[in-house]
Amino acid sequence: MLVRAKVERVTLDTATSRFVVILKDEKQSRWLPIVVGSTEAQAIALQLENIAPPRPLTHDLIRNLLEMLTITVEKVVVSDLRDNTYFAIITMTNNGRAKEIDARPSDAIAIALRMNAPIFVVEEVMRKAAIMDGVPPSEDADDEQAPGDRLEQLNIDLINAVQEERYEEAARIRDEIKRVKSHLREKTT
């Protein structure tokens, strides 16, 4: 299943000095942070702000070539997450024939913005890596006071990390929450 997303913003993760593109699930309060290079961050940010550079950047050149060749970008899909690396696919049509091209998510997003194409994320990728707004403490924690307290603190830390735009730390906290919840489930079964 595909989840439609929009680019919420491009930001600098101050803890790591790396740029992050934030995709927001259009139906739920989930954010997908994707670390990108500075060039791609600039290309995405310029397009979000409708700022035209004096000369075409690489993604502008790609848009111009696609338009000249009457190729339409139908959609961009963040399709996989393996070993902390995201993968994307750009679906294009030319003369009624669809083709899929492998791409880095940062390039795919920059092109989608320029071509007014929708951006999607595979639901499994969202489940693996999305940060949720207001993650509630686990209900499984009632019987286990110490792990429950830990889980509650992790949820607070996660919300703070997202609000302070420390997305890599938020991802680590999210993974720790999953480990604690899994541990709690194992103890109750």
N, C-alpha and C positions, 0 to 999 in steps of 0.2 A: 504494500500500500504506500502511496505517495502522500506526503504532507506538504501542502503549499506553504511557502515561507516568503518573508520579505527581508530585505536588508534593513535591520534596525539602525545600525551605525557601524562606523569604523573607529576603533579606539586604540590607544597605546596602553598595554598592560604595564603599569609602572613597576611592578615587581620584577619583570623580566626584560623590560625595554623592547618588547616585541609587539607588533601590530596584530590586532584581532578584529575580524569581521564577525559581527553578531547577526545571525539569522534568527528571526522570530517566527514561530509557528503562528499562523494567522487565526487558528481556532482555539488554541490552548495557550496558557502562559508558560511556554517553554522557549528557551533560547539555546541556540547552538553556536558556541564560540569556535571559530576556525582561525588558527594562527596563519598569517600571510606575510609575505615579504613587503618591504617598504614601498617598492615600485608598484606592486599590485594594490596595496592599501591606498596609495596616492591616486591610482587610476579609478578605484571604486569611489573614493571620497569625492574626487572632482565630479564624477557623474552624479552622485547623490546631491551635490550642491549646484548642479547645472552650470558648472564652470567649464568653459571651453578653453583649452590651452591654445597658445598662439600657433602651434604646429601640432599635427595629429600625434598622439601617443600610439603605442603599439596596438592597443585595443580599439582605438579610433580607426586606425588603418585597417584592422580586420573587419570592423563594421563597414567601412567604405568599400572594401573588396567584396564582401558578401552582398551588399546592396547592388553593386555594379553587376555582379553575376546573377542577380535576382534569386539569391538563396535566402530563405527565411529561417530564423532560429525559432523553433517551435517551443522548446523548453530546455531548461538546464536542471539536472538532477544530481544532488550530492548522493552518490550511490553506495558508498561503502566506507568503512573505517577499519583499517588493518594496521596493527603496530603503531598506533597513534598517528597514522597518515590517512587523510581523507582522499577520496577519489570522486570524480564527477564525470558525467556524460552530457554532451551537448547534442540535442536532437535537432537536425536541420532538414529542410525539404528543398528540393530543386526539381522543377518540372514534375511535381506530384510524387516524387520518390523521396522517401525518408532515409536518412543516414544518421548513424550515431558515431560520435567522435569522443575518444577518451581525452580528458582534460584535467588539469589541476582545478580544484574548486575556485581558487582566487581568479584564475583566468576566465573560467566559465561564468562566474558571477559578474565580472567586469563586462564581458560580452553581452550577457543577458540584460544588464542594465542599459547598455547602449542600443540593443535591438528590441527593447520593450518586451522581452520574453519572460514568461513566468519561471520562478525558481521553486524547485521541489526538493524535499529531503526524504529518502526512504525511511519509513517508520522505524525499522530496526536500528538505523543509525541514530535517529532521535532518541530511542529508548536507551541506547548505549551511552550517548554523550551529551544529551540535552541537560540543561540546568533548568529546574522548575522554580517558579515563583512561589514562595511560601510553602515549601515542602513540609508537610505535617510530620510530627514524630510518629514513629512506628507504634501501632496498637499492640504489637507482639511484645512490647517492652514492659508491660505492666507487671509481670511476674519476676522479671530480672531487674532489680533496681539499678545496679551498677551499669550494665550495658544500656539500659533505658536512659539513664542520665547522660551517658556518653553520646547516645544517638540524638538526644535533645540538644546537647551542646554542638554537635556536628551540624545539625540543621540550622541553628542560629549562626554558626560560623559560615555556612554556605550562603545564607541570605546576605550576610554582611559582605562576603567576598564579591557576590554579584553586584550589590549596590555600590561597592567601591571599585568595580570594574577590574578586579583581580581574577581574571577568568581561568588562568592555568591553575591557580590555587583552588578555585571553585571546582574545577574538574577533579583535582586530587581529593577534595573533601567529598564530592559526589561518589567517587569510587570507594572511599572509606565507609560512607553510609551504606552502600551496597554490601560491603563485607560484613559490617555489623548486623544488618538485617538478615543476611544469609546465616550468620552464626546464631542469631536468635531463633530463626526458623528451625535450624538443626537441633537446637536444644529442646524445642517444644514438640518435635516429632519423634 
